[in-house]
Amino acid sequence: MSSKLKILHSKITSDKGKELLILHGFLGMGDNWKTYANVLTKIGYRVHLIDQRNHGKSFWSEEFSYSVMAEDILNYCKFHNLEQIFILGHSMGGKVAMELAFNHSYLLKGLIIADISPRKYKPKHDLILNGLSCLDFNKINSRAAADEKLSSMIPENSLRQFLLKNLYWVEKGSLGLRVNIEVLKKANHLIGKELNYNVHSKLPCLFLKGENSDYILDSDKDIIRDYFPNAKIAKISKAGHWLHAENPKEFIQITSKWLNEFG
């Protein structure tokens, strides 16, 4: 491994404004949040759409855990001279945000956690990971062919289209995956890891639950408030786990109101 510090890839929406970092979920990328970021930029935020390690255009690494992903954000903030940031994390990104709140709270002004709690989750992504692993790019040379191959394992069209955003042209006529699929397959059990610390964060935070999602249950509210005594918990109606995409209007309304209160 090179001794040179590796910095996460990002797209930054403005050259001024209150700093907000967005951390995507497992198998996602910063670009998934582009529409939301554009709205927040208009109300005074400088939004950093970050690709986490082994995702998007960021570096690949055999190391993959919440502690190293939190350290990536710490290094990113040092590189860009950021402090007193807001951070929004969805799913896996929410766990990274919580890790930062527990161990690097001085960086943060507040955090928004989208559809994840600190508790342990059973591995959920085996079928998806196996599906992506089956894409043989020696034979598949179009997005349509990749979609057809995936459809035999993943019948839900919206989920397939989300996953297919990870395809890119390595060179003319040759497709590849942005995600480091082999490392992520090995790390699948780590994604659901409980964040087990004897730490309580008094940072302002907003936990958002998708109405139709089972990622945050009523029974999770006690553990959320134990770790984050100043947490507000809100529900996004008519939405599942991808709540920002399934009900963007309500998601933007609730988060921007909260940000304006604490920003």
Backbone bond lengths (Angstrom), bond angles and torsions (degrees), N, CA, C in turn:
res aa  C-N    CA-C-N  psi(-1)  N-CA   C-N-CA  omega(-1)  CA-C   N-CA-C  phi
1 M - - - 1.471 - - 1.532 109.68 -
2 S 1.308 115.44 136.69 1.463 120.22 -179.38 1.516 110.69 -66.86
3 S 1.330 116.05 144.94 1.461 120.49 177.55 1.530 111.03 -75.35
4 K 1.330 115.75 -14.66 1.456 119.63 179.20 1.527 109.91 -69.94
5 L 1.328 115.82 131.83 1.458 121.16 -178.56 1.528 110.08 -66.00
6 K 1.327 115.93 130.22 1.454 120.67 179.64 1.529 109.04 -94.78
7 I 1.325 115.77 129.66 1.457 121.71 -177.68 1.528 109.00 -110.18
8 L 1.313 115.69 135.45 1.457 121.52 -179.28 1.531 111.74 -60.76
9 H 1.318 115.09 144.82 1.459 120.42 174.35 1.530 109.33 -74.22
10 S 1.323 115.80 143.74 1.464 119.73 177.22 1.519 110.09 -150.51
11 K 1.326 114.98 161.92 1.460 122.81 165.94 1.513 106.65 -116.01
12 I 1.319 115.89 128.64 1.467 121.29 -177.34 1.523 107.59 -110.88
13 T 1.336 116.44 127.92 1.466 120.48 -167.35 1.521 114.45 -82.80
14 S 1.326 117.72 -13.80 1.462 119.36 -175.05 1.517 108.99 -156.82
15 D 1.330 116.56 166.46 1.465 119.64 175.79 1.533 110.98 -101.20
16 K 1.329 116.53 8.26 1.469 119.44 177.37 1.519 109.08 -156.12
17 G 1.331 114.83 164.29 1.456 120.75 178.77 1.517 111.68 122.62
18 K 1.314 115.78 171.17 1.464 121.13 176.70 1.524 109.04 -69.41
19 E 1.330 115.71 135.72 1.470 120.25 -171.64 1.531 111.82 -77.84
20 L 1.338 116.00 127.84 1.462 122.06 175.87 1.519 108.86 -135.18
21 L 1.329 116.08 121.68 1.460 121.61 176.88 1.522 108.90 -100.78
22 I 1.329 116.53 134.59 1.459 121.43 176.60 1.525 109.14 -112.03
23 L 1.349 115.13 127.36 1.464 122.08 179.97 1.523 108.89 -113.53
24 H 1.321 116.54 116.13 1.459 122.84 -176.98 1.518 111.48 -72.42
25 G 1.323 115.46 172.58 1.455 121.93 177.07 1.519 112.98 -88.65
26 F 1.330 115.37 -177.98 1.460 123.90 -179.19 1.528 109.78 -58.77
27 L 1.329 116.18 130.44 1.460 125.53 179.39 1.528 113.40 69.57
28 G 1.343 116.05 12.74 1.458 120.40 176.84 1.517 111.38 -100.60
29 M 1.334 115.28 -163.44 1.462 122.17 177.65 1.523 107.78 -162.16
30 G 1.311 115.96 165.06 1.454 120.39 -177.61 1.515 112.96 -57.40
31 D 1.337 116.88 -36.35 1.466 121.20 -177.77 1.526 113.17 -58.82
32 N 1.335 117.43 -23.03 1.463 120.28 178.30 1.532 111.90 -60.10
33 W 1.339 116.18 -19.84 1.463 121.78 -174.17 1.526 112.94 -109.11
34 K 1.330 116.50 15.77 1.468 121.15 -173.33 1.535 112.39 -60.62
35 T 1.327 116.98 -45.22 1.473 120.68 -178.51 1.521 110.99 -61.73
36 Y 1.329 116.05 -45.20 1.465 121.05 179.00 1.530 110.37 -62.67
37 A 1.328 116.62 -42.81 1.467 121.07 -178.79 1.527 111.27 -62.46
38 N 1.318 117.15 -39.36 1.460 120.63 179.94 1.527 111.61 -62.51
39 V 1.328 116.75 -36.27 1.469 120.57 177.91 1.522 110.31 -67.14
40 L 1.326 117.06 -44.73 1.471 120.22 -178.39 1.523 111.91 -68.14
41 T 1.315 116.57 -32.23 1.466 120.01 177.46 1.528 110.64 -60.77
42 K 1.324 116.06 -37.89 1.468 120.87 -179.12 1.525 112.55 -68.05
43 I 1.339 117.66 -20.13 1.471 119.64 179.13 1.538 111.77 -105.93
44 G 1.353 116.08 18.53 1.457 119.11 169.04 1.507 117.56 104.35
45 Y 1.334 117.10 18.55 1.465 119.60 179.29 1.526 111.22 -110.18
46 R 1.302 114.75 141.72 1.471 122.05 171.70 1.525 105.67 -98.73
47 V 1.310 115.60 103.78 1.465 120.80 -169.66 1.530 110.33 -97.16
48 H 1.321 114.86 131.63 1.463 122.25 177.36 1.532 107.82 -105.57
49 L 1.327 116.20 109.91 1.460 121.74 176.83 1.523 107.81 -89.68
50 I 1.304 115.66 102.05 1.463 121.38 -169.58 1.526 111.37 -98.17
51 D 1.321 116.25 137.74 1.462 122.72 167.67 1.528 107.00 -95.74
52 Q 1.325 117.11 119.79 1.460 119.31 179.17 1.532 110.86 -78.29
53 R 1.322 116.08 163.75 1.470 119.85 -176.26 1.531 110.99 -53.37
54 N 1.319 114.72 144.38 1.468 123.23 -178.47 1.528 113.36 66.47
55 H 1.324 116.67 14.61 1.464 122.66 178.44 1.531 109.72 -134.34
56 G 1.343 115.76 155.24 1.461 120.73 173.68 1.518 112.34 54.49
57 K 1.328 115.41 -132.93 1.465 120.98 -178.71 1.525 112.78 -100.68
58 S 1.324 116.99 9.59 1.469 119.58 178.12 1.524 111.45 -80.35
59 F 1.309 114.79 169.03 1.465 121.62 -175.56 1.528 111.93 -66.00
60 W 1.317 115.06 155.68 1.467 122.06 174.64 1.524 108.75 -97.74
61 S 1.335 114.96 146.61 1.457 120.30 179.87 1.524 109.54 -153.80
62 E 1.339 115.95 145.25 1.466 120.20 174.89 1.525 111.24 -70.09
63 E 1.337 116.03 -23.87 1.462 119.85 178.27 1.520 109.97 -79.46
64 F 1.326 115.96 130.03 1.460 119.10 -179.07 1.525 108.85 -153.89
65 S 1.304 116.33 105.23 1.462 122.25 178.21 1.520 107.69 -157.55
66 Y 1.318 116.53 167.16 1.460 118.98 179.99 1.526 111.91 -66.78
67 S 1.313 116.86 -32.75 1.461 118.48 179.92 1.525 111.57 -68.03
68 V 1.355 118.14 -41.53 1.470 118.78 179.29 1.529 111.18 -72.85
69 M 1.331 117.46 -31.50 1.468 119.18 177.42 1.527 110.94 -69.85
70 A 1.336 116.63 -34.85 1.467 119.43 174.66 1.524 110.55 -66.87
71 E 1.332 116.31 -37.40 1.470 120.06 177.41 1.530 110.94 -65.53
72 D 1.330 116.50 -34.09 1.471 119.81 174.98 1.528 110.90 -58.71
73 I 1.329 116.24 -41.72 1.470 120.25 -179.67 1.521 110.06 -69.44
74 L 1.315 116.76 -38.32 1.466 120.92 175.95 1.533 110.12 -59.03
75 N 1.334 116.72 -46.89 1.471 121.06 178.88 1.528 111.48 -65.02
76 Y 1.319 115.93 -37.57 1.473 120.34 177.81 1.531 110.24 -61.72
77 C 1.329 116.37 -44.30 1.472 120.71 -179.41 1.531 111.22 -65.97
78 K 1.327 116.69 -38.45 1.463 119.95 176.76 1.524 110.70 -64.25
79 F 1.327 116.20 -43.58 1.463 121.71 -178.18 1.529 111.24 -62.37
80 H 1.346 116.60 -39.10 1.466 120.99 -177.12 1.539 112.65 -98.10
81 N 1.339 115.97 8.52 1.470 121.18 179.47 1.527 112.44 54.84
82 L 1.324 115.72 50.26 1.457 121.53 -178.44 1.521 110.51 -104.16
83 E 1.319 115.08 141.52 1.468 120.92 171.40 1.515 108.46 -153.00
84 Q 1.331 115.68 162.65 1.466 121.14 -177.19 1.531 111.03 51.52
85 I 1.313 113.91 55.31 1.461 121.17 -177.65 1.526 111.39 -95.92
86 F 1.315 115.35 154.35 1.459 120.78 162.23 1.517 107.24 -92.25
87 I 1.315 115.51 147.51 1.460 119.01 178.05 1.517 109.01 -135.48
88 L 1.327 115.22 134.42 1.457 121.61 176.47 1.515 107.29 -117.39
89 G 1.323 116.41 124.93 1.454 120.37 179.84 1.513 111.43 -126.94
90 H 1.326 115.88 130.07 1.464 121.11 177.94 1.514 109.83 -104.64
91 S 1.331 116.38 127.98 1.459 122.62 174.79 1.534 110.38 55.19
92 M 1.329 119.49 -115.89 1.465 120.96 176.97 1.520 110.95 -53.51
93 G 1.329 116.97 -41.98 1.463 120.70 178.21 1.515 112.55 -62.08
94 G 1.333 116.59 -30.17 1.458 120.41 175.82 1.514 112.00 -67.35
95 K 1.322 116.46 -37.07 1.472 119.81 177.07 1.528 110.26 -67.18
96 V 1.332 116.77 -37.37 1.471 119.64 176.25 1.525 109.88 -63.85
97 A 1.327 116.66 -42.14 1.466 120.75 178.68 1.525 111.23 -61.65
98 M 1.327 117.07 -40.68 1.469 120.33 178.06 1.525 110.99 -65.81
99 E 1.320 116.42 -40.25 1.474 120.96 176.64 1.530 109.92 -58.44
100 L 1.316 117.15 -41.60 1.470 120.96 176.94 1.520 111.15 -63.93
101 A 1.323 117.02 -41.12 1.465 120.74 -179.57 1.524 111.15 -63.06
102 F 1.321 116.85 -35.65 1.460 120.61 -178.88 1.530 112.49 -76.77
103 N 1.329 116.93 -35.52 1.469 119.96 -170.10 1.521 115.68 -114.93
104 H 1.319 117.50 -15.67 1.469 121.11 -179.04 1.527 109.74 -140.00
105 S 1.307 116.94 45.18 1.472 121.39 -171.01 1.523 112.62 -62.88
106 Y 1.346 117.36 -23.95 1.470 121.13 -178.96 1.532 111.99 -61.78
107 L 1.347 116.37 -21.63 1.464 120.75 179.61 1.523 112.47 -74.03
108 L 1.337 115.89 -25.93 1.450 120.85 -163.10 1.520 113.73 -103.49
109 K 1.317 114.23 145.01 1.461 121.49 171.36 1.524 110.21 -100.78
110 G 1.314 116.46 -29.49 1.454 122.07 178.60 1.510 109.79 -179.27
111 L 1.327 116.68 164.70 1.455 119.12 -178.78 1.522 111.74 -141.73
112 I 1.322 114.20 148.15 1.459 123.29 174.91 1.523 107.02 -116.25
113 I 1.326 116.48 125.30 1.463 122.29 -178.81 1.523 107.69 -113.07
114 A 1.318 116.66 118.07 1.457 121.59 -175.63 1.525 111.35 -101.89
115 D 1.308 115.36 107.61 1.467 126.24 169.80 1.526 114.79 57.73
116 I 1.327 114.72 52.49 1.472 121.31 172.18 1.527 106.93 -158.61
117 S 1.328 116.46 150.74 1.463 120.94 175.30 1.532 108.72 -121.94
118 P 1.338 118.28 173.51 1.470 119.24 -179.34 1.530 113.85 -73.09
119 R 1.332 118.41 -7.65 1.462 120.36 -172.72 1.533 112.87 -73.58
120 K 1.326 114.38 175.09 1.460 121.32 178.61 1.524 110.10 -81.67
121 Y 1.343 116.13 142.38 1.458 122.71 176.40 1.525 109.41 -123.47
122 K 1.313 116.35 143.63 1.455 119.88 172.79 1.530 109.24 -70.16
123 P 1.350 117.00 148.93 1.470 118.94 177.59 1.527 111.04 -55.68
124 K 1.341 115.97 132.45 1.465 120.82 -174.01 1.530 112.98 -118.57
125 H 1.314 117.68 -6.34 1.466 118.81 -164.56 1.527 114.43 -111.94
126 D 1.334 118.15 13.02 1.469 120.28 -175.46 1.524 111.86 -57.13
127 L 1.330 116.73 -47.24 1.458 120.77 -177.21 1.528 111.36 -62.91
128 I 1.324 115.85 -43.28 1.470 120.69 -179.84 1.525 110.61 -64.45
129 L 1.319 116.50 -46.44 1.465 120.57 -178.59 1.527 111.17 -63.96
130 N 1.331 115.84 -40.74 1.460 119.19 178.05 1.520 110.88 -65.13
131 G 1.344 115.97 -38.12 1.454 120.13 178.15 1.523 112.22 -62.21
132 L 1.330 116.12 -46.52 1.467 120.22 179.22 1.530 111.01 -65.54
133 S 1.335 116.43 -33.67 1.471 120.14 179.18 1.522 111.89 -67.13
134 C 1.331 116.10 -25.34 1.472 120.38 -177.00 1.531 113.14 -81.80
135 L 1.331 117.00 -3.76 1.465 119.65 -179.92 1.527 109.10 -77.58
136 D 1.304 116.18 105.32 1.466 122.51 -179.51 1.530 108.58 -93.73
137 F 1.321 116.17 103.36 1.459 120.23 -174.37 1.535 113.03 -79.41
138 N 1.319 115.89 1.83 1.460 118.17 167.67 1.526 110.41 -77.32
139 K 1.347 115.39 -21.48 1.466 121.24 -179.30 1.529 112.07 -111.68
140 I 1.332 116.35 -28.45 1.468 120.96 -176.93 1.528 108.88 -95.96
141 N 1.326 116.80 119.19 1.472 119.47 -177.82 1.528 112.28 -128.10
142 S 1.351 116.23 22.92 1.468 119.95 175.09 1.527 108.78 -153.80
143 R 1.320 115.32 156.18 1.467 120.25 177.06 1.527 110.90 -64.27
144 A 1.332 115.94 -36.16 1.466 119.91 179.49 1.530 110.68 -62.36
145 A 1.333 116.68 -41.27 1.471 120.42 179.15 1.530 110.68 -67.32
146 A 1.335 117.10 -37.89 1.469 121.00 177.28 1.523 109.91 -65.20
147 D 1.336 116.50 -41.84 1.463 121.02 178.58 1.526 110.61 -61.58
148 E 1.323 116.11 -43.52 1.465 120.37 179.79 1.529 111.29 -62.26
149 K 1.328 116.42 -42.15 1.466 120.71 179.32 1.532 110.62 -64.57
150 L 1.325 116.76 -43.87 1.471 120.86 -179.42 1.521 112.47 -66.93
151 S 1.336 116.72 -31.75 1.469 120.24 -173.56 1.521 112.94 -61.99
152 S 1.335 116.81 -24.79 1.472 119.24 178.59 1.527 111.69 -70.07
153 M 1.331 116.76 -22.22 1.464 121.04 -179.19 1.527 112.40 -109.46
154 I 1.336 116.02 -29.73 1.465 120.94 -176.72 1.523 107.96 -126.21
155 P 1.341 117.59 91.72 1.464 120.15 -174.82 1.533 114.37 -70.96
156 E 1.327 117.81 -21.32 1.471 120.85 -175.99 1.524 110.27 -74.92
157 N 1.332 115.83 112.58 1.459 121.07 -173.41 1.530 112.73 -61.50
158 S 1.339 117.70 -43.61 1.472 120.04 -176.99 1.526 110.99 -63.11
159 L 1.330 117.12 -36.60 1.463 120.59 178.03 1.522 110.37 -68.40
160 R 1.335 117.00 -41.35 1.472 120.09 178.07 1.516 110.87 -61.45
161 Q 1.330 117.38 -43.47 1.468 119.93 -178.87 1.529 111.07 -63.89
162 F 1.342 116.50 -36.58 1.464 120.76 175.38 1.530 110.03 -61.63
163 L 1.324 116.92 -46.57 1.463 121.40 -178.26 1.528 111.53 -67.29
164 L 1.334 116.63 -36.26 1.460 120.43 -177.23 1.526 112.78 -70.43
165 K 1.319 117.35 -11.54 1.465 119.70 173.31 1.525 111.19 -65.35
166 N 1.343 116.21 -16.35 1.462 120.54 178.24 1.528 112.95 -79.32
167 L 1.329 117.51 -7.43 1.467 120.26 177.21 1.528 110.46 -76.83
168 Y 1.303 116.71 143.61 1.467 120.75 173.39 1.530 109.04 -150.05
169 W 1.330 114.40 161.55 1.465 120.06 179.69 1.526 109.08 -86.65
170 V 1.310 116.22 108.71 1.468 121.49 176.42 1.528 108.97 -64.52
171 E 1.312 115.31 -42.80 1.468 124.09 173.41 1.527 105.97 -157.84
172 K 1.280 117.93 173.09 1.455 120.75 -177.32 1.528 110.78 -55.88
173 G 1.339 115.36 123.66 1.459 120.77 178.26 1.510 115.21 83.59
174 S 1.341 117.72 -0.24 1.468 120.35 -175.74 1.531 110.83 -129.41
175 L 1.342 116.55 114.23 1.458 122.62 -179.31 1.528 111.07 -92.37
176 G 1.320 115.90 157.39 1.456 122.57 173.89 1.518 109.61 -150.06
177 L 1.334 115.95 176.99 1.462 122.26 179.26 1.521 110.25 -106.93
178 R 1.326 116.64 136.76 1.460 120.94 174.95 1.531 110.97 -68.83
179 V 1.330 116.51 -35.73 1.468 119.17 -176.00 1.523 110.98 -80.06
180 N 1.320 114.88 147.03 1.461 122.18 177.00 1.521 107.61 -83.55
181 I 1.326 115.73 82.98 1.454 120.85 -167.48 1.529 112.92 -62.37
182 E 1.333 118.03 -36.63 1.465 119.75 -177.59 1.525 111.53 -66.95
183 V 1.327 117.24 -42.77 1.472 120.34 177.81 1.527 110.60 -67.26
184 L 1.324 117.29 -40.89 1.460 120.20 -178.00 1.525 111.67 -68.28
185 K 1.325 117.67 -32.20 1.469 119.98 174.67 1.532 110.71 -62.95
186 K 1.323 115.70 -42.87 1.475 119.72 179.02 1.525 111.55 -66.95
187 A 1.333 116.30 -30.54 1.466 120.98 -174.37 1.529 113.11 -92.96
188 N 1.322 117.57 1.94 1.466 120.42 -174.03 1.529 112.58 -53.60
189 H 1.338 116.64 -39.94 1.471 119.57 -178.15 1.526 111.63 -69.34
190 L 1.349 117.49 -22.38 1.467 120.84 -179.05 1.523 112.51 -77.65
191 I 1.336 116.89 -22.48 1.461 120.75 -176.11 1.522 110.95 -63.28
192 G 1.318 116.45 -34.77 1.468 119.94 -179.37 1.511 114.32 -89.52
193 K 1.320 117.42 9.16 1.465 121.31 -176.00 1.534 111.99 -59.14
194 E 1.331 114.62 139.05 1.465 120.05 174.63 1.524 109.53 -72.57
195 L 1.323 116.47 139.95 1.468 120.63 173.34 1.520 107.18 -89.26
196 N 1.318 115.10 97.07 1.463 120.71 -170.11 1.523 109.94 -106.57
197 Y 1.319 116.60 90.79 1.457 122.29 -179.53 1.525 109.63 -126.70
198 N 1.329 115.24 149.98 1.468 119.98 171.60 1.524 108.85 -90.76
199 V 1.317 114.14 53.21 1.460 120.98 -175.09 1.522 107.86 -131.48
200 H 1.309 115.36 144.34 1.462 120.53 175.60 1.523 106.96 -126.25
201 S 1.307 116.15 128.76 1.459 120.49 -178.76 1.529 109.70 -100.88
202 K 1.313 115.43 124.31 1.468 119.99 178.81 1.525 112.23 -92.99
203 L 1.330 116.08 9.85 1.464 120.22 176.98 1.530 110.54 -61.57
204 P 1.327 117.31 145.92 1.462 119.32 171.27 1.522 109.11 -61.92
205 C 1.310 117.37 132.76 1.459 118.73 178.11 1.524 110.73 -149.61
206 L 1.301 114.19 151.45 1.457 123.46 -179.90 1.520 108.14 -123.09
207 F 1.319 116.68 119.96 1.458 122.30 174.21 1.529 108.12 -100.89
208 L 1.320 115.96 128.07 1.454 121.21 -179.03 1.517 110.20 -114.38
209 K 1.312 115.78 129.14 1.464 121.81 179.22 1.520 109.66 -113.21
210 G 1.333 116.91 133.14 1.462 120.44 170.46 1.516 109.58 -74.18
211 E 1.322 116.85 130.87 1.473 121.09 -175.64 1.520 112.23 -54.25
212 N 1.324 117.33 -38.07 1.464 121.56 -176.19 1.530 112.94 -98.51
213 S 1.320 116.70 11.59 1.467 121.32 -178.18 1.528 110.35 -99.26
214 D 1.336 115.89 149.49 1.472 120.19 176.32 1.529 111.81 -105.79
215 Y 1.329 116.84 16.24 1.459 119.75 -179.05 1.532 112.26 -77.02
216 I 1.318 117.67 -32.27 1.464 121.16 172.73 1.523 107.36 -119.82
217 L 1.335 115.99 112.85 1.452 122.86 179.38 1.529 109.75 -98.78
218 D 1.333 116.01 164.39 1.474 119.40 175.99 1.519 110.76 -56.68
219 S 1.351 115.69 -34.17 1.470 120.20 -179.12 1.524 112.78 -70.41
220 D 1.336 117.43 -12.73 1.468 120.99 179.05 1.527 112.51 -83.09
221 K 1.314 117.00 -15.22 1.467 119.59 -172.68 1.526 112.15 -63.16
222 D 1.341 116.42 -34.66 1.474 119.31 -179.94 1.530 111.12 -67.16
223 I 1.341 117.12 -43.34 1.467 119.11 -179.28 1.525 110.58 -68.18
224 I 1.335 116.69 -36.28 1.467 119.85 177.01 1.521 109.99 -61.17
225 R 1.317 116.98 -46.84 1.468 120.42 -176.72 1.522 111.93 -75.37
226 D 1.334 117.00 -20.82 1.461 119.51 174.27 1.528 109.74 -69.92
227 Y 1.331 116.26 -47.40 1.466 120.70 179.01 1.529 111.95 -73.45
228 F 1.328 115.79 -36.46 1.467 121.29 -175.03 1.533 109.72 -127.72
229 P 1.341 117.12 81.15 1.469 119.88 -175.08 1.524 114.63 -60.58
230 N 1.325 117.95 -19.81 1.462 120.23 178.80 1.531 112.38 -100.06
231 A 1.335 116.20 18.46 1.464 119.80 -177.35 1.527 111.71 -72.77
232 K 1.324 113.89 140.39 1.455 121.90 167.14 1.524 106.45 -107.40
233 I 1.328 117.46 136.29 1.463 121.45 -179.47 1.527 107.94 -117.30
234 A 1.325 116.28 125.60 1.463 121.21 -178.47 1.522 109.83 -130.72
235 K 1.315 115.70 157.41 1.461 122.35 -177.34 1.531 109.99 -112.20
236 I 1.332 115.54 136.09 1.458 121.44 172.87 1.532 107.27 -99.27
237 S 1.314 116.61 115.48 1.461 120.76 -173.75 1.534 111.77 -72.24
238 K 1.326 114.46 154.82 1.474 122.13 175.61 1.523 112.40 52.80
239 A 1.336 116.17 37.25 1.470 120.16 -178.16 1.520 109.91 -139.14
240 G 1.325 114.14 148.26 1.456 120.68 173.65 1.517 110.08 -100.93
241 H 1.337 116.40 -141.95 1.458 121.05 -174.77 1.527 112.06 -68.32
242 W 1.353 117.67 -33.33 1.470 120.89 177.94 1.528 108.98 -90.59
243 L 1.320 114.94 59.32 1.464 122.29 -169.35 1.524 113.61 -62.93
244 H 1.336 117.51 -32.38 1.466 120.26 -179.49 1.526 111.71 -69.78
245 A 1.334 116.96 -26.25 1.466 121.15 179.01 1.527 111.50 -91.86
246 E 1.338 116.72 -29.47 1.455 120.41 -175.07 1.527 112.92 -84.85
247 N 1.316 117.19 -28.46 1.464 120.20 174.23 1.534 108.26 -142.07
248 P 1.337 116.90 68.92 1.469 120.41 -174.90 1.520 113.52 -61.69
249 K 1.313 117.33 -36.09 1.467 120.53 -177.54 1.522 111.08 -60.55
250 E 1.329 115.97 -49.45 1.465 119.75 -179.57 1.525 111.61 -69.48
251 F 1.326 115.81 -38.14 1.467 119.79 179.10 1.526 110.26 -60.35
252 I 1.318 117.12 -46.96 1.469 121.60 179.99 1.525 110.80 -65.14
253 Q 1.315 116.50 -42.01 1.468 121.12 -178.62 1.526 111.21 -60.50
254 I 1.331 116.89 -47.58 1.464 121.05 -176.17 1.528 111.30 -71.40
255 T 1.331 117.02 -43.24 1.471 118.95 -177.37 1.524 111.91 -71.06
256 S 1.316 117.64 -39.80 1.470 119.39 -179.18 1.524 110.88 -67.57
257 K 1.333 117.01 -36.04 1.473 120.37 176.31 1.525 110.40 -63.09
258 W 1.326 116.16 -43.56 1.474 120.40 179.58 1.530 110.57 -66.13
259 L 1.326 117.50 -43.84 1.460 121.43 179.20 1.535 111.38 -61.72
260 N 1.316 116.64 -40.68 1.458 119.82 178.78 1.528 111.78 -64.58
261 E 1.315 116.04 -30.46 1.466 120.16 178.78 1.509 112.04 -69.95
262 F 1.335 116.40 -39.12 1.478 120.16 -175.13 1.519 113.44 -105.14
263 G 1.344 117.33 -9.36 1.463 119.83 -178.11 1.508 112.74 -83.34
